[in-house]
Amino acid sequence: MAEYSTLSIERTGRVALVTFRRGDQLNAMNRQMQGEIITAFEALSVDAGVGAIVVTGEGRAFMAGADIKEYAAQTGPEFDTFQENGGRMYVAIEDNAKPVIAAVNGFALGGGFEFVLCCDIVIASTDAKMGLPEIKLGLVPGGGGTQRSVTKLGRNRANLLLMTGVIVPAGEFVGAGLVNELVDPPDLLPRALALAEMIAAEPCEAIEGLKHLTALALAGDLTEGLRQERDLVNALYRSEIGQQRVQAFAARSAARAAEKARRAEGQA
């Protein structure tokens, strides 16, 4: 396994916990961190021993966007490379074969919020704050924020965030559907890990298929989505684990019915 200096990976069963480790910089992303995120998530995507991924940050932030000090010192070509690698990084999250759960512990700004937009499930602390403040630098998001914010929040909400650069409490995104749950800070990581363990316990073929199908739904091709859904359920029904679970459920149901009938007969 690769060694990292800006993040850590801890494995518990089939769950991988990725923690950003630049807490003294509010986990702002520099080029090294960007490269390590790409390496880590591309490796986790193909790791058969991983069923779900939780990602969080140390200290007061999830990820406070790009490291502006490094950002400001980049040459034009260096900036271009940083943006290109950023695109690859967000794809490594969004298209990861494994479900990625964001445990948002603090500030998720700019590139950090773009990271959240790529995740499959978002659990946020009650004191977490999010936003896309690039406009304050005379810029716009460059890691997919303009596109994914519209997809996940709706155009008007996205316009407000993008055009004002406002930073808002994570709770404001619950109604929009971006944040699945809002929890007290001490409960954040335990809740995210418990959810990941629940998901990782299910057949990986089904979970990975579901992630693909819900992403396909966003593309808007209903006919293709329905076709692939039918193909997946047909394959899973015929699989060994599918048959085991279906037959076991049927057996339990029959046993309950027989017990109910026995008790009714005894009361007659």
PAKOLKOL-549637 format. One record per residue: residue in one letter; z, y, x of N, C-alpha, C in turn. Coordinates in nm, 2 decimals. Example, Ala and Ser with C-alpha at 12.3 -4.5 7.8 and 13.67 -1.06 7.14 Angstrom:
% residues 2
r, n.zz, n.yy, n.xx, ca.zz, ca.yy, ca.xx, c.zz, c.yy, c.xx
A, 0.78, -0.57, 1.32, 0.78, -0.45, 1.23, 0.78, -0.33, 1.32;
S, 0.71, -0.22, 1.28, 0.71, -0.11, 1.37, 0.79, 0.00, 1.29;
% end
This chain:
% residues 268
r, n.zz, n.yy, n.xx, ca.zz, ca.yy, ca.xx, c.zz, c.yy, c.xx
M, 0.00, -0.12, 0.08, 0.00, 0.00, 0.00, 0.00, 0.13, 0.09;
A, -0.07, 0.22, 0.05, -0.08, 0.35, 0.12, 0.05, 0.42, 0.13;
E, 0.07, 0.50, 0.23, 0.20, 0.58, 0.25, 0.17, 0.72, 0.20;
Y, 0.26, 0.78, 0.13, 0.24, 0.91, 0.08, 0.35, 1.00, 0.12;
S, 0.32, 1.13, 0.14, 0.42, 1.23, 0.17, 0.45, 1.33, 0.06;
T, 0.35, 1.34, -0.03, 0.37, 1.44, -0.14, 0.40, 1.38, -0.27;
L, 0.40, 1.25, -0.28, 0.44, 1.18, -0.40, 0.50, 1.04, -0.36;
S, 0.56, 0.98, -0.46, 0.62, 0.85, -0.44, 0.58, 0.76, -0.55;
I, 0.57, 0.63, -0.53, 0.54, 0.53, -0.63, 0.65, 0.43, -0.63;
E, 0.72, 0.41, -0.74, 0.82, 0.31, -0.76, 0.77, 0.21, -0.87;
R, 0.79, 0.08, -0.84, 0.74, -0.02, -0.93, 0.87, -0.09, -0.99;
T, 0.87, -0.11, -1.12, 0.97, -0.19, -1.19, 0.89, -0.27, -1.29;
G, 0.89, -0.40, -1.26, 0.81, -0.49, -1.34, 0.66, -0.45, -1.34;
R, 0.61, -0.43, -1.46, 0.47, -0.39, -1.47, 0.45, -0.24, -1.49;
V, 0.55, -0.16, -1.46, 0.55, -0.02, -1.48, 0.55, 0.05, -1.34;
A, 0.46, 0.14, -1.32, 0.46, 0.22, -1.19, 0.50, 0.37, -1.23;
L, 0.60, 0.41, -1.16, 0.65, 0.55, -1.17, 0.60, 0.63, -1.05;
V, 0.51, 0.73, -1.08, 0.46, 0.82, -0.98, 0.54, 0.96, -0.99;
T, 0.60, 1.00, -0.88, 0.67, 1.13, -0.88, 0.62, 1.22, -0.78;
F, 0.58, 1.34, -0.82, 0.54, 1.44, -0.73, 0.66, 1.49, -0.65;
R, 0.64, 1.50, -0.51, 0.75, 1.53, -0.42, 0.74, 1.66, -0.35;
R, 0.69, 1.76, -0.41, 0.69, 1.89, -0.35, 0.78, 1.99, -0.43;
G, 0.90, 1.94, -0.46, 0.99, 2.02, -0.55, 1.02, 2.16, -0.50;
D, 1.02, 2.18, -0.36, 1.05, 2.31, -0.31, 0.94, 2.41, -0.33;
Q, 0.82, 2.35, -0.37, 0.70, 2.43, -0.40, 0.67, 2.42, -0.55;
L, 0.76, 2.38, -0.63, 0.74, 2.35, -0.77, 0.63, 2.25, -0.79;
N, 0.61, 2.16, -0.70, 0.51, 2.06, -0.70, 0.37, 2.12, -0.71;
A, 0.35, 2.24, -0.65, 0.22, 2.29, -0.65, 0.13, 2.20, -0.57;
M, 0.01, 2.19, -0.61, -0.09, 2.09, -0.55, -0.17, 2.16, -0.44;
N, -0.15, 2.10, -0.32, -0.24, 2.14, -0.21, -0.34, 2.03, -0.18;
R, -0.42, 2.05, -0.08, -0.53, 1.95, -0.06, -0.47, 1.81, -0.03;
Q, -0.37, 1.81, 0.05, -0.31, 1.68, 0.08, -0.26, 1.60, -0.04;
M, -0.19, 1.68, -0.13, -0.14, 1.62, -0.25, -0.25, 1.58, -0.34;
Q, -0.35, 1.66, -0.35, -0.47, 1.62, -0.43, -0.53, 1.49, -0.38;
G, -0.55, 1.48, -0.25, -0.60, 1.35, -0.20, -0.51, 1.23, -0.22;
E, -0.38, 1.25, -0.21, -0.29, 1.14, -0.23, -0.29, 1.10, -0.38;
I, -0.30, 1.19, -0.47, -0.31, 1.16, -0.61, -0.43, 1.08, -0.64;
I, -0.54, 1.12, -0.58, -0.67, 1.04, -0.60, -0.65, 0.90, -0.55;
T, -0.60, 0.88, -0.43, -0.58, 0.75, -0.37, -0.49, 0.67, -0.46;
A, -0.38, 0.73, -0.50, -0.27, 0.65, -0.57, -0.33, 0.60, -0.71;
F, -0.39, 0.69, -0.78, -0.43, 0.66, -0.92, -0.55, 0.57, -0.92;
E, -0.64, 0.58, -0.82, -0.75, 0.49, -0.82, -0.71, 0.35, -0.78;
A, -0.60, 0.34, -0.70, -0.55, 0.21, -0.66, -0.47, 0.15, -0.78;
L, -0.39, 0.23, -0.85, -0.32, 0.18, -0.97, -0.41, 0.13, -1.08;
S, -0.53, 0.19, -1.09, -0.62, 0.16, -1.19, -0.67, 0.01, -1.18;
V, -0.68, -0.04, -1.06, -0.74, -0.17, -1.04, -0.63, -0.27, -1.00;
D, -0.50, -0.23, -1.01, -0.39, -0.32, -0.97, -0.35, -0.40, -1.09;
A, -0.38, -0.53, -1.08, -0.35, -0.62, -1.19, -0.20, -0.64, -1.23;
G, -0.12, -0.60, -1.13, 0.03, -0.61, -1.16, 0.08, -0.49, -1.23;
V, 0.00, -0.39, -1.26, 0.05, -0.27, -1.33, -0.01, -0.27, -1.47;
G, 0.08, -0.24, -1.57, 0.04, -0.24, -1.71, 0.05, -0.10, -1.77;
A, 0.12, -0.01, -1.70, 0.13, 0.13, -1.75, 0.19, 0.22, -1.64;
I, 0.16, 0.34, -1.64, 0.19, 0.44, -1.54, 0.27, 0.56, -1.60;
V, 0.38, 0.59, -1.54, 0.46, 0.71, -1.58, 0.44, 0.81, -1.46;
V, 0.42, 0.94, -1.49, 0.41, 1.04, -1.39, 0.50, 1.15, -1.42;
T, 0.58, 1.20, -1.32, 0.67, 1.31, -1.34, 0.68, 1.39, -1.21;
G, 0.76, 1.50, -1.21, 0.78, 1.58, -1.09, 0.92, 1.59, -1.06;
E, 0.95, 1.61, -0.93, 1.09, 1.63, -0.89, 1.13, 1.78, -0.91;
G, 1.26, 1.81, -0.92, 1.30, 1.94, -0.93, 1.27, 2.01, -1.07;
R, 1.23, 2.14, -1.06, 1.22, 2.22, -1.19, 1.08, 2.22, -1.25;
A, 0.99, 2.14, -1.18, 0.85, 2.15, -1.23, 0.79, 2.01, -1.24;
F, 0.69, 2.00, -1.33, 0.60, 1.88, -1.33, 0.50, 1.91, -1.23;
M, 0.42, 2.01, -1.24, 0.33, 2.06, -1.14, 0.29, 2.20, -1.18;
A, 0.32, 2.29, -1.09, 0.29, 2.43, -1.11, 0.15, 2.47, -1.06;
G, 0.05, 2.39, -1.09, -0.09, 2.43, -1.06, -0.12, 2.41, -0.91;
A, -0.22, 2.48, -0.87, -0.26, 2.47, -0.73, -0.16, 2.56, -0.64;
D, -0.16, 2.52, -0.51, -0.08, 2.59, -0.41, -0.16, 2.72, -0.38;
I, -0.11, 2.83, -0.44, -0.19, 2.95, -0.42, -0.20, 3.00, -0.28;
K, -0.09, 2.98, -0.20, -0.10, 3.02, -0.06, -0.22, 2.95, 0.01;
E, -0.23, 2.82, -0.01, -0.34, 2.75, 0.05, -0.47, 2.79, -0.02;
Y, -0.47, 2.81, -0.15, -0.58, 2.85, -0.23, -0.65, 2.98, -0.17;
A, -0.56, 3.07, -0.14, -0.60, 3.21, -0.10, -0.67, 3.20, 0.04;
A, -0.63, 3.10, 0.12, -0.68, 3.09, 0.26, -0.81, 3.01, 0.27;
Q, -0.85, 2.95, 0.16, -0.97, 2.87, 0.17, -1.10, 2.95, 0.19;
T, -1.19, 2.89, 0.27, -1.32, 2.95, 0.28, -1.40, 2.91, 0.15;
G, -1.52, 2.97, 0.13, -1.60, 2.93, 0.02, -1.63, 2.78, 0.01;
P, -1.68, 2.72, 0.12, -1.70, 2.57, 0.12, -1.58, 2.49, 0.10;
E, -1.46, 2.54, 0.15, -1.34, 2.46, 0.13, -1.30, 2.47, -0.01;
F, -1.32, 2.58, -0.08, -1.29, 2.60, -0.22, -1.37, 2.51, -0.30;
D, -1.50, 2.50, -0.27, -1.60, 2.41, -0.34, -1.55, 2.27, -0.33;
T, -1.51, 2.23, -0.21, -1.47, 2.09, -0.19, -1.34, 2.06, -0.27;
F, -1.25, 2.16, -0.27, -1.12, 2.14, -0.34, -1.15, 2.12, -0.49;
Q, -1.24, 2.20, -0.55, -1.28, 2.19, -0.69, -1.35, 2.06, -0.72;
E, -1.44, 2.01, -0.63, -1.50, 1.89, -0.65, -1.40, 1.77, -0.65;
N, -1.31, 1.77, -0.55, -1.21, 1.67, -0.54, -1.11, 1.68, -0.67;
G, -1.09, 1.80, -0.72, -1.01, 1.81, -0.84, -1.07, 1.74, -0.95;
G, -1.21, 1.75, -0.97, -1.27, 1.68, -1.07, -1.25, 1.53, -1.06;
R, -1.26, 1.48, -0.94, -1.24, 1.34, -0.92, -1.10, 1.30, -0.95;
M, -1.00, 1.39, -0.92, -0.86, 1.36, -0.94, -0.84, 1.35, -1.09;
Y, -0.89, 1.44, -1.17, -0.86, 1.44, -1.31, -0.93, 1.32, -1.38;
V, -1.05, 1.28, -1.33, -1.11, 1.16, -1.38, -1.03, 1.03, -1.35;
A, -0.96, 1.03, -1.23, -0.88, 0.92, -1.19, -0.76, 0.90, -1.29;
I, -0.72, 1.01, -1.36, -0.61, 1.01, -1.46, -0.67, 0.97, -1.59;
E, -0.77, 1.05, -1.63, -0.82, 1.03, -1.77, -0.89, 0.90, -1.79;
D, -0.97, 0.85, -1.69, -1.04, 0.73, -1.70, -0.97, 0.61, -1.63;
N, -0.84, 0.63, -1.60, -0.77, 0.52, -1.54, -0.77, 0.41, -1.64;
A, -0.78, 0.28, -1.59, -0.78, 0.17, -1.68, -0.64, 0.15, -1.75;
K, -0.54, 0.20, -1.68, -0.40, 0.19, -1.74, -0.36, 0.31, -1.81;
P, -0.28, 0.29, -1.92, -0.23, 0.41, -1.99, -0.14, 0.49, -1.90;
V, -0.16, 0.62, -1.90, -0.08, 0.72, -1.82, 0.00, 0.80, -1.91;
I, 0.14, 0.79, -1.89, 0.23, 0.87, -1.97, 0.29, 0.98, -1.88;
A, 0.27, 1.10, -1.93, 0.33, 1.22, -1.86, 0.47, 1.24, -1.91;
A, 0.57, 1.24, -1.81, 0.70, 1.28, -1.84, 0.72, 1.42, -1.79;
V, 0.70, 1.52, -1.87, 0.69, 1.66, -1.83, 0.83, 1.72, -1.82;
N, 0.88, 1.74, -1.70, 1.02, 1.77, -1.68, 1.04, 1.92, -1.66;
G, 0.94, 2.00, -1.65, 0.96, 2.14, -1.63, 0.82, 2.21, -1.64;
F, 0.79, 2.30, -1.55, 0.67, 2.38, -1.56, 0.54, 2.29, -1.54;
A, 0.45, 2.30, -1.63, 0.32, 2.23, -1.62, 0.22, 2.34, -1.64;
L, 0.17, 2.40, -1.53, 0.09, 2.52, -1.54, -0.04, 2.50, -1.47;
G, -0.15, 2.57, -1.51, -0.28, 2.56, -1.45, -0.32, 2.42, -1.43;
G, -0.34, 2.38, -1.30, -0.38, 2.24, -1.28, -0.28, 2.14, -1.32;
G, -0.15, 2.18, -1.33, -0.05, 2.09, -1.39, -0.07, 2.06, -1.53;
F, -0.11, 2.17, -1.61, -0.14, 2.15, -1.75, -0.27, 2.07, -1.77;
E, -0.36, 2.09, -1.68, -0.49, 2.02, -1.69, -0.46, 1.87, -1.66;
F, -0.36, 1.84, -1.58, -0.32, 1.70, -1.55, -0.26, 1.64, -1.68;
V, -0.18, 1.72, -1.75, -0.12, 1.67, -1.88, -0.23, 1.64, -1.98;
L, -0.33, 1.73, -1.99, -0.44, 1.71, -2.08, -0.51, 1.58, -2.06;
C, -0.51, 1.53, -1.94, -0.58, 1.40, -1.91, -0.49, 1.28, -1.94;
C, -0.37, 1.30, -1.97, -0.28, 1.18, -1.99, -0.29, 1.13, -2.13;
D, -0.26, 1.00, -2.15, -0.27, 0.93, -2.28, -0.16, 0.96, -2.37;
I, -0.04, 0.97, -2.32, 0.08, 1.00, -2.40, 0.16, 1.10, -2.32;
V, 0.22, 1.20, -2.39, 0.30, 1.30, -2.33, 0.44, 1.31, -2.39;
I, 0.54, 1.29, -2.30, 0.68, 1.30, -2.34, 0.73, 1.43, -2.26;
A, 0.79, 1.52, -2.33, 0.83, 1.65, -2.26, 0.97, 1.68, -2.28;
S, 1.03, 1.74, -2.18, 1.17, 1.79, -2.19, 1.17, 1.91, -2.28;
T, 1.29, 1.93, -2.34, 1.30, 2.05, -2.43, 1.29, 2.18, -2.35;
D, 1.32, 2.17, -2.22, 1.31, 2.30, -2.14, 1.17, 2.31, -2.06;
A, 1.08, 2.22, -2.09, 0.95, 2.22, -2.02, 0.86, 2.34, -2.08;
K, 0.78, 2.39, -1.99, 0.69, 2.50, -2.04, 0.55, 2.47, -1.98;
M, 0.45, 2.51, -2.06, 0.31, 2.48, -2.02, 0.22, 2.60, -2.04;
G, 0.11, 2.60, -1.97, 0.02, 2.71, -1.99, -0.10, 2.70, -1.89;
L, -0.20, 2.78, -1.92, -0.32, 2.79, -1.83, -0.33, 2.94, -1.79;
P, -0.25, 2.98, -1.69, -0.24, 3.13, -1.65, -0.35, 3.17, -1.56;
E, -0.46, 3.10, -1.54, -0.56, 3.14, -1.44, -0.62, 3.28, -1.46;
I, -0.62, 3.32, -1.59, -0.68, 3.45, -1.62, -0.60, 3.56, -1.55;
K, -0.47, 3.54, -1.52, -0.39, 3.64, -1.45, -0.44, 3.66, -1.30;
L, -0.51, 3.56, -1.25, -0.57, 3.57, -1.12, -0.72, 3.61, -1.13;
G, -0.76, 3.65, -1.25, -0.90, 3.68, -1.26, -0.99, 3.56, -1.26;
L, -0.94, 3.44, -1.28, -1.01, 3.31, -1.28, -1.01, 3.24, -1.41;
V, -1.07, 3.13, -1.42, -1.06, 3.04, -1.53, -1.03, 2.90, -1.48;
P, -0.97, 2.81, -1.56, -0.94, 2.68, -1.51, -1.07, 2.61, -1.46;
G, -1.05, 2.54, -1.35, -1.17, 2.47, -1.29, -1.16, 2.32, -1.29;
G, -1.05, 2.26, -1.35, -1.03, 2.12, -1.35, -1.05, 2.06, -1.49;
G, -1.13, 2.12, -1.58, -1.15, 2.07, -1.71, -1.07, 2.13, -1.82;
G, -0.98, 2.23, -1.78, -0.89, 2.29, -1.88, -0.96, 2.36, -2.00;
T, -1.08, 2.42, -1.97, -1.15, 2.49, -2.08, -1.20, 2.39, -2.18;
Q, -1.24, 2.27, -2.14, -1.30, 2.17, -2.22, -1.19, 2.08, -2.29;
R, -1.10, 2.03, -2.21, -1.00, 1.94, -2.26, -0.90, 2.01, -2.35;
S, -0.87, 2.14, -2.33, -0.78, 2.21, -2.42, -0.84, 2.22, -2.56;
V, -0.97, 2.25, -2.57, -1.03, 2.26, -2.70, -1.03, 2.12, -2.77;
T, -1.06, 2.01, -2.69, -1.06, 1.88, -2.75, -0.92, 1.84, -2.80;
K, -0.82, 1.87, -2.73, -0.68, 1.82, -2.77, -0.60, 1.92, -2.85;
L, -0.64, 2.05, -2.85, -0.56, 2.15, -2.92, -0.64, 2.22, -3.03;
G, -0.77, 2.22, -3.02, -0.85, 2.30, -3.11, -0.89, 2.43, -3.04;
R, -1.00, 2.49, -3.08, -1.06, 2.60, -3.01, -0.97, 2.72, -3.02;
N, -0.91, 2.76, -3.13, -0.84, 2.88, -3.14, -0.71, 2.88, -3.06;
R, -0.64, 2.76, -3.06, -0.52, 2.75, -2.98, -0.56, 2.76, -2.83;
A, -0.67, 2.69, -2.79, -0.72, 2.69, -2.66, -0.75, 2.84, -2.61;
N, -0.82, 2.91, -2.70, -0.86, 3.05, -2.67, -0.74, 3.13, -2.64;
L, -0.63, 3.12, -2.72, -0.51, 3.20, -2.70, -0.45, 3.17, -2.56;
L, -0.44, 3.04, -2.53, -0.38, 3.01, -2.40, -0.47, 3.06, -2.28;
L, -0.60, 3.03, -2.29, -0.69, 3.07, -2.19, -0.71, 3.22, -2.17;
M, -0.72, 3.29, -2.28, -0.75, 3.43, -2.27, -0.63, 3.52, -2.24;
T, -0.51, 3.47, -2.27, -0.39, 3.55, -2.25, -0.31, 3.50, -2.12;
G, -0.33, 3.37, -2.09, -0.25, 3.31, -1.98, -0.10, 3.29, -2.02;
V, -0.07, 3.30, -2.14, 0.06, 3.28, -2.19, 0.12, 3.15, -2.15;
I, 0.25, 3.15, -2.12, 0.32, 3.02, -2.09, 0.42, 3.00, -2.20;
V, 0.41, 2.88, -2.26, 0.49, 2.86, -2.39, 0.57, 2.73, -2.37;
P, 0.68, 2.72, -2.45, 0.76, 2.60, -2.45, 0.68, 2.48, -2.50;
A, 0.71, 2.36, -2.44, 0.63, 2.24, -2.47, 0.64, 2.20, -2.61;
G, 0.75, 2.24, -2.68, 0.77, 2.21, -2.82, 0.66, 2.27, -2.91;
E, 0.59, 2.37, -2.86, 0.49, 2.43, -2.94, 0.36, 2.34, -2.95;
F, 0.36, 2.24, -2.86, 0.24, 2.15, -2.86, 0.27, 2.02, -2.93;
V, 0.39, 2.01, -2.99, 0.41, 1.89, -3.07, 0.33, 1.89, -3.20;
G, 0.33, 2.00, -3.27, 0.25, 2.01, -3.39, 0.10, 1.99, -3.37;
A, 0.05, 2.03, -3.25, -0.09, 2.02, -3.21, -0.13, 1.88, -3.18;
G, -0.02, 1.79, -3.15, -0.05, 1.65, -3.12, -0.06, 1.62, -2.97;
L, -0.05, 1.73, -2.89, -0.06, 1.70, -2.74, 0.07, 1.64, -2.69;
V, 0.18, 1.69, -2.73, 0.31, 1.63, -2.69, 0.35, 1.54, -2.80;
N, 0.37, 1.41, -2.76, 0.41, 1.31, -2.86, 0.56, 1.32, -2.90;
E, 0.65, 1.35, -2.80, 0.79, 1.35, -2.83, 0.85, 1.46, -2.74;
L, 0.95, 1.53, -2.79, 1.03, 1.63, -2.72, 1.17, 1.57, -2.71;
V, 1.22, 1.56, -2.59, 1.36, 1.50, -2.57, 1.44, 1.58, -2.48;
D, 1.57, 1.56, -2.48, 1.66, 1.64, -2.40, 1.64, 1.59, -2.25;
P, 1.66, 1.69, -2.16, 1.63, 1.66, -2.02, 1.68, 1.52, -1.96;
P, 1.81, 1.49, -1.99, 1.86, 1.36, -1.93, 1.79, 1.24, -1.99;
D, 1.73, 1.25, -2.11, 1.67, 1.14, -2.17, 1.52, 1.12, -2.14;
L, 1.46, 1.22, -2.07, 1.32, 1.23, -2.05, 1.27, 1.10, -1.98;
L, 1.31, 1.08, -1.86, 1.26, 0.97, -1.78, 1.29, 0.83, -1.84;
P, 1.42, 0.81, -1.89, 1.44, 0.68, -1.95, 1.35, 0.66, -2.07;
R, 1.33, 0.76, -2.15, 1.24, 0.74, -2.27, 1.10, 0.71, -2.23;
A, 1.04, 0.78, -2.13, 0.91, 0.76, -2.08, 0.89, 0.62, -2.02;
L, 0.99, 0.57, -1.95, 0.99, 0.44, -1.88, 1.00, 0.33, -1.99;
A, 1.09, 0.35, -2.09, 1.10, 0.25, -2.19, 0.97, 0.24, -2.27;
L, 0.91, 0.35, -2.30, 0.78, 0.34, -2.37, 0.67, 0.27, -2.28;
A, 0.67, 0.30, -2.15, 0.58, 0.23, -2.06, 0.60, 0.08, -2.06;
E, 0.73, 0.04, -2.05, 0.77, -0.10, -2.05, 0.72, -0.17, -2.18;
M, 0.73, -0.10, -2.29, 0.69, -0.16, -2.42, 0.54, -0.18, -2.42;
I, 0.46, -0.08, -2.37, 0.32, -0.09, -2.36, 0.27, -0.20, -2.26;
A, 0.34, -0.20, -2.14, 0.30, -0.29, -2.04, 0.33, -0.44, -2.08;
A, 0.42, -0.46, -2.17, 0.45, -0.60, -2.22, 0.34, -0.66, -2.30;
E, 0.25, -0.57, -2.35, 0.14, -0.62, -2.44, 0.02, -0.67, -2.35;
P, -0.07, -0.75, -2.41, -0.19, -0.80, -2.33, -0.27, -0.68, -2.27;
C, -0.29, -0.69, -2.14, -0.36, -0.58, -2.07, -0.50, -0.56, -2.13;
E, -0.57, -0.67, -2.17, -0.70, -0.65, -2.22, -0.70, -0.57, -2.35;
A, -0.60, -0.59, -2.43, -0.59, -0.51, -2.55, -0.56, -0.37, -2.53;
I, -0.46, -0.34, -2.44, -0.42, -0.21, -2.41, -0.53, -0.13, -2.35;
E, -0.59, -0.19, -2.25, -0.70, -0.12, -2.18, -0.82, -0.10, -2.27;
G, -0.84, -0.19, -2.36, -0.95, -0.18, -2.46, -0.92, -0.06, -2.56;
L, -0.79, -0.05, -2.60, -0.76, 0.05, -2.69, -0.77, 0.19, -2.62;
K, -0.74, 0.20, -2.50, -0.75, 0.33, -2.43, -0.90, 0.37, -2.42;
H, -0.99, 0.27, -2.40, -1.13, 0.30, -2.39, -1.18, 0.34, -2.53;
L, -1.14, 0.27, -2.63, -1.19, 0.30, -2.77, -1.14, 0.44, -2.82;
T, -1.02, 0.47, -2.79, -0.98, 0.61, -2.84, -1.05, 0.72, -2.76;
A, -1.08, 0.69, -2.64, -1.16, 0.79, -2.56, -1.30, 0.80, -2.62;
L, -1.35, 0.68, -2.65, -1.49, 0.68, -2.71, -1.49, 0.76, -2.84;
A, -1.38, 0.75, -2.92, -1.38, 0.83, -3.04, -1.40, 0.98, -3.02;
L, -1.34, 1.03, -2.91, -1.36, 1.17, -2.88, -1.50, 1.21, -2.86;
A, -1.58, 1.11, -2.82, -1.72, 1.14, -2.79, -1.80, 1.16, -2.92;
G, -1.74, 1.12, -3.03, -1.80, 1.14, -3.16, -1.91, 1.04, -3.20;
D, -1.93, 0.93, -3.13, -2.03, 0.84, -3.17, -1.96, 0.73, -3.25;
L, -1.95, 0.75, -3.38, -1.88, 0.65, -3.47, -1.94, 0.51, -3.47;
T, -2.07, 0.51, -3.47, -2.14, 0.38, -3.48, -2.11, 0.30, -3.36;
E, -2.12, 0.36, -3.24, -2.10, 0.28, -3.12, -1.95, 0.25, -3.11;
G, -1.86, 0.34, -3.15, -1.72, 0.31, -3.14, -1.68, 0.19, -3.23;
L, -1.74, 0.19, -3.35, -1.71, 0.07, -3.44, -1.76, -0.06, -3.39;
R, -1.88, -0.05, -3.32, -1.94, -0.17, -3.27, -1.85, -0.23, -3.16;
Q, -1.81, -0.14, -3.07, -1.72, -0.18, -2.96, -1.58, -0.23, -3.00;
E, -1.53, -0.17, -3.11, -1.41, -0.21, -3.17, -1.42, -0.35, -3.22;
R, -1.53, -0.38, -3.29, -1.55, -0.52, -3.35, -1.56, -0.62, -3.23;
D, -1.64, -0.58, -3.13, -1.65, -0.67, -3.01, -1.52, -0.70, -2.95;
L, -1.43, -0.60, -2.94, -1.30, -0.62, -2.87, -1.21, -0.71, -2.96;
V, -1.20, -0.68, -3.09, -1.11, -0.77, -3.17, -1.16, -0.91, -3.18;
N, -1.30, -0.93, -3.18, -1.35, -1.07, -3.18, -1.31, -1.14, -3.05;
A, -1.32, -1.07, -2.94, -1.29, -1.13, -2.81, -1.14, -1.16, -2.80;
L, -1.06, -1.07, -2.84, -0.91, -1.09, -2.84, -0.87, -1.20, -2.93;
Y, -0.93, -1.21, -3.05, -0.89, -1.32, -3.14, -0.92, -1.45, -3.08;
R, -1.02, -1.47, -3.00, -1.06, -1.59, -2.94, -0.98, -1.62, -2.81;
S, -0.91, -1.52, -2.76, -0.84, -1.54, -2.63, -0.72, -1.63, -2.65;
E, -0.68, -1.68, -2.54, -0.56, -1.77, -2.54, -0.44, -1.70, -2.59;
I, -0.41, -1.58, -2.54, -0.29, -1.51, -2.59, -0.30, -1.46, -2.73;
G, -0.42, -1.43, -2.77, -0.45, -1.39, -2.91, -0.42, -1.50, -3.01;
Q, -0.47, -1.62, -2.97, -0.45, -1.74, -3.06, -0.30, -1.78, -3.06;
Q, -0.23, -1.77, -2.94, -0.09, -1.80, -2.93, -0.01, -1.71, -3.03;
R, -0.04, -1.58, -3.02, 0.04, -1.49, -3.10, 0.01, -1.50, -3.25;
V, -0.11, -1.52, -3.29, -0.15, -1.53, -3.43, -0.09, -1.66, -3.49;
Q, -0.10, -1.77, -3.41, -0.05, -1.89, -3.46, 0.10, -1.89, -3.47;
A, 0.17, -1.83, -3.37, 0.31, -1.82, -3.38, 0.36, -1.73, -3.49;
F, 0.29, -1.63, -3.52, 0.32, -1.54, -3.64, 0.31, -1.62, -3.77;
A, 0.20, -1.69, -3.78, 0.17, -1.77, -3.90, 0.28, -1.88, -3.92;
A, 0.32, -1.94, -3.81, 0.43, -2.04, -3.81, 0.56, -1.98, -3.86;
R, 0.60, -1.87, -3.80, 0.72, -1.80, -3.84, 0.72, -1.76, -3.99;
S, 0.60, -1.72, -4.04, 0.59, -1.68, -4.18, 0.60, -1.80, -4.27;
A, 0.54, -1.91, -4.23, 0.56, -2.03, -4.31, 0.70, -2.08, -4.31;
A, 0.77, -2.07, -4.20, 0.91, -2.11, -4.19, 1.00, -2.03, -4.28;
R, 0.97, -1.90, -4.28, 1.05, -1.81, -4.37, 1.03, -1.84, -4.51;
A, 0.90, -1.87, -4.55, 0.87, -1.90, -4.69, 0.94, -2.03, -4.73;
A, 0.94, -2.13, -4.64, 1.00, -2.26, -4.67, 1.15, -2.24, -4.68;
E, 1.21, -2.16, -4.60, 1.36, -2.13, -4.61, 1.39, -2.06, -4.74;
K, 1.31, -1.97, -4.77, 1.33, -1.89, -4.90, 1.32, -1.99, -5.02;
A, 1.22, -2.08, -5.01, 1.21, -2.18, -5.12, 1.33, -2.27, -5.13;
R, 1.38, -2.31, -5.01, 1.49, -2.40, -5.00, 1.61, -2.34, -5.06;
R, 1.63, -2.21, -5.03, 1.75, -2.14, -5.08, 1.74, -2.12, -5.24;
A, 1.62, -2.09, -5.28, 1.60, -2.07, -5.42, 1.63, -2.20, -5.50;
E, 1.58, -2.31, -5.44, 1.61, -2.44, -5.50, 1.75, -2.48, -5.51;
G, 1.83, -2.44, -5.40, 1.97, -2.47, -5.40, 2.05, -2.39, -5.49;
Q, 2.00, -2.27, -5.53, 2.07, -2.18, -5.63, 2.03, -2.22, -5.77;
A, 1.93, -2.30, -5.79, 1.89, -2.34, -5.93, 1.99, -2.43, -6.00;
% end
